[in-house]
Amino acid sequence: MLPDWRFLLDRGVNFRTKKALQNVGFPRVFQLAEVSLTGLA
């Protein structure tokens, strides 16, 4: 069983990395745009 981790991926991390994490069992993987953090410096 995997730990209850959450990932917030930087905009430089591509969609395939997100899918790979989800495919191995980490369902809580988010990108900046999904949590309304786009445009921040």
N, C-alpha and C positions, 0 to 999 in steps of 0.2 A: 504494500500500500504506500502510495506517495504522500508526502506531507501536504498540508493545506496551504501551498504557496500561491502567491499572486505575482504576476509579472506585468510591469508597465514598460512597454517597448518604446525606445526612442524612435524618432522619425527615420533614422538611418537604418533601422532594422526592417528587412523586407517581410512581406506577407508570408512567404514560404517558411520563415523561421517561426512565425506565430502558429501556422498550421502544424509544423513539426512538433512544437511543444504541446499543442492540443492533442495530437495523435498519440503521443506517449503517455497521456493521462493528466496533463495540467489544464483543466478547463478554464481557469481564471487567467487568461492572457489578454491584455488590452493594449491597444495602440493609443498614442496621444490624442488623435482625433476622436476616438471613441469616448474619451472622458473630458472632452472640451478643453484640451490644453494646447491647441494649435496656436501658432503665432507667438509663443513665449520665447524670450531670448535666454 
